Amino acid sequence: MATRRRKGKRKRKEPTAEQREQWAKERAERVQGAFDKLHEGIDDYLSSDAWKNFLKTQAAWISKYSWNNCLLIKLQRGDASLVFGYKEWRKHGRHVLKRPEDLPDDEPWGMTIIAPLKWSRKVEDPATGEETRIGGIRGWTTATVYDIKQTGILPGCEDTAMMPQDICEDIEGDEAGLWDRLMAFAEHKGIPVHRSSAAEAYYVPRKHEVTVGKYTSRAMEAMAFAHELGHALFRHGGADCKLSRDVKELEAQSVAYIVCAHYGIEADQFSFEYLGSWAKDDALKVLEKSGKRIRDMAREIVEYTEADAKSETLAA
């Protein structure tokens, strides 16, 4: 007599040690491949136009992706403007479109970025008996993200995705209050700011103070102000600063460019042409080392000045 199988939840089959080892090896290879692509592509950004385009990307995605992932995205899709993963797009009322039939088989539809493998568990406090959750990063893997041009609006859903250019709609033209926000930030950081009647801007390390003169427009003055704040925040010229003048200018100009681009101010006056004159190996080392510093410092300025602007709005 045949026995009837008992219905119920199917027991999950645990992977073998060999399978775990193989998966870990494949994951490591994917991550290493992404890092290799990152390193090989840095020299594509030694021209002024490419570097400025990348900084505009940083201004748009400043709180979303890391320096390395922003660069990976731009290496894979130079025209990317707003990027999320599959699930995040659905939260914004959009879905990822099907892979085009005419796309070559060896060309991926999405873009690969580096993502952390996180762990978490609950622990009990022996004294109180209360449970808390702890966690961290146990390794790295890869993830796939898509540009907004690779998505469509879901039927019956509201499109909540905000294109990067929409961030600065209320402050186009002139400097539209950016100067005052930077001044509040400088005061917050304890950096004295002086004005002069000449068209000049400079940072005095010994006094840790900034001077900004009179330019042809308030927007130019805001750019110069942001540039000198970059020098001050990086402590360029201090006793512990061993950077060359070129590296200092690269860092300060890049911070100013990101901040101004975030607030809708065209900062093309800042020149990045000297990057192309550097030896390739030196440029790679500088960009790799300074990249995170530039992004983090620009983000600190943007986050504070945005919070300050929101406070003013609420007060009104």
Sequence and secondary structure as in RCSB ss.txt:
>XXXX:A:sequence
MATRRRKGKRKRKEPTAEQREQWAKERAERVQGAFDKLHEGIDDYLSSDAWKNFLKTQAAWISKYSWNNCLLIKL
QRGDASLVFGYKEWRKHGRHVLKRPEDLPDDEPWGMTIIAPLKWSRKVEDPATGEETRIGGIRGWTTATVYDIKQ
TGILPGCEDTAMMPQDICEDIEGDEAGLWDRLMAFAEHKGIPVHRSSAAEAYYVPRKHEVTVGKYTSRAMEAMAF
AHELGHALFRHGGADCKLSRDVKELEAQSVAYIVCAHYGIEADQFSFEYLGSWAKDDALKVLEKSGKRIRDMARE
IVEYTEADAKSETLAA
>XXXX:A:secstr
       S        HHHHHHHHHHHHHHHHHHHHHHHHHGGGG SHHHHHHHHHHHHHSTTTS HHHHHHHHH
H TT  SEE HHHHHHTTEEE    TTS TTS SSEEEEEEEEEEEEEE TTT  EEEEEEEEEEEEEEEEEGGG
EEE TT       GGGGGGGG SS TTHHHHHHHHHHHTT  EEE SSS EEEETTTTEEEE   SSHHHHHHHH
HHHHHHHHHTTTSTT    HHHHHHHHHHHHHHHHHHTT   TTS  GGGGGS HHHHHHHHHHHHHHHHHHHHH
HHHHHHHHHHHHHHH 
